[in-house]
């Protein structure tokens, strides 16, 4: 009984922290966007190491807000060289994906989706059970599908962790490489980056 009560308390604390992080990130994104961008620019200008560190921390925590990594990638392209940006982006995505995978069961968001969208959840679950790695790769690569969601599904379904992370690495690695290297080339072509 006490263990069950502790589990409920821990779950509520985790959900409370998650809601706080999501609300703060959305508030900053929608209402303080220019202030955040100005601060980021000043941090990146101050020191490359501080800029790299700030970018990596944001990349690691970004997944908890369910905000796509694409926004962070596009914010980093003007400030960083492509190779370090690519490495930092993938590191942040893997850390945030692992956090979502491991906290998936504690947050129990699956129960909410299962009640609201029973048929869709059953279809996704069936697909993932049959073709784990290709589904994770495809989902991670597709620009309009949130990778965090597939990590959450994999966490609740107990898909092999290494297989999930490999799929995220391949899918996100491919799409991020396109965004970063193409974006950097375009900025250099139009002389907005040296």
N, C-alpha and C positions, 0 to 999 in steps of 0.2 A: 504494500500500500504506500509506504513512504517512498519507495523507488519510483512508483508510478507518479506520485505527486511531484517528486523532483524532476522527472521527465517533462511533466506539464509545465512546470515553472521555467525550466531551461528553454523549452520550445517557445514559450511566450516571450521570454527575454530575447531570444534570437529573432523572433518575428518583429518585436519592438525595435530592435537595433536595425534590422533590415528596412522596416518602414521609415525610420528616421533617416537612414542613408538615402533611400530612394526619394523621399520628400525634399531633403536638402539638395540633392543633385538636380532634381527637376526644377526647384525654385531657382537655383543658380543658373541653370541652363536657360530657362524661359524669362526670368526677370532681371538677372544680373550678368547677362552674357558678355556685354562689352567690358564690364569691370573684371570679370574672370579672364577674358582674353588679354586685357591690358596687364594684369598681374602675371599671366603666363609669359607674355613677351618679355617683361622685365626680369623674370626668373631665368628664362633662357639666355638673355643677354648678359646676366650677371656671371654665370659660369656654365660651361658645357657640362661639367660633372653634375652640378645642381640641376640643370635642365634635364639631363638623362635620368637622374634619380627621381625628380618630380614626375616625369613622363611614365617611368616604370611603376611608381606607386599608384598613379592614376589608372594605369592599365591593369594593375592587379585588383584594384577596388572597383573598377568600372563594371565588372560583371554582376556585382551585387545590386547595382542600380538598374540592370537590364537595359542600359543605354548601349547601342551598338558600338563596337570598336571602331567602326568606320569614321565616326566623328573625331575620335582621338587621333586616328591616323591622318586625316585631312588637316587637323590642327598642327600636327608635327611635321608634315612635309616641308613647309617653308623654313623651318628652323634647324632641321637635322639633315645630316648626310643620309643617303638611302640605306646603306648597309647597317649602320648602328640603329637607325629607326626601325628597320625590318626586324632585327634581333630583339630590340626592346619591346616591340609590338607583340611578337610571338611569345616572348617570356611573360608579358602581362596577360595575354590571352590564356596561356596555359595555366598560370596561377589562378586567375579568376575562374576558369573552367573547372579546375580541381576543387576550388572552394565550393562552387555550386554543386558539383557532383557529390561532395561529402556532406554538405548541409541539406541536400534535397530531401532526405527522409525526415530530418528534424523539423524542417519548415512545413512539411505536409501540404504543400501547395497542390500536389498531385490530387489529393482528395477533392479539393475545390474544382479543379478542371474536370475530374472524372464525373462529378455531379452535374456540372454545367454543360459539358460537351462529351457526354458518354460515348457516342458513336465515333466521333473524331479521335478521341483518346484511344479507343479500342483499335481503330485502324492503324494509328501511329505505332501503338504497342506491338501489334501483329507484324508490321513492316520491320520494326527494329529487331524483334526477336528472330526473324528469318534472315535478315541481311544487316547485321550490326555495323560492320566497318564501312561498307559502301554508303549506307544511309547517313552515318555520322560525317563522312567525307563530303558527300553531296550537300547535306544540310549546312555544313560549315562553309562550303564554297559559295552557296547561293546567296547573293547580296541581300535579298529581302527576307530571309529566314533568320531569326535570331539564334545564334550559336548557343547562347546561354540556355535557351529552351531545350535543345537536344541534350545538353549536358545534364540538365535537370531530369529529363526523361531517363537518360542512361543511369543516373544516380538512383532514381526510384526503382528502376528495373534491375538494378545490380548487374548491369552490363560490365564486362571486364574493364577495369579502370585503365589499364595500359592500352587496350584496344580503343577505348573512347578518346584518350589523349592523343593517340596516333592519328585517329580520324580527324580530330580538331586540328592537329598540327599540319596535316596534309591539306585539308580543305581551306583553313584560314591562312596557311602559309601561301597557298597559290593565289587566293584573292588579294591578300595583303601585298604580295609581291607585285601584282598587277597595279594596284592602287599606288603603292609607294614609288616604284621605279618609273611607271608611266607618268604619274603626277610630277615627280622630280624632273623628268625629261621635258614635260610641257612647260613647267616654270622656268627652266633654263632656256628653252626655245623662245619664250616670249620675254626673256631677260628680267624676270622677277626674282631670280635666284642665281647666284654666281657659282 
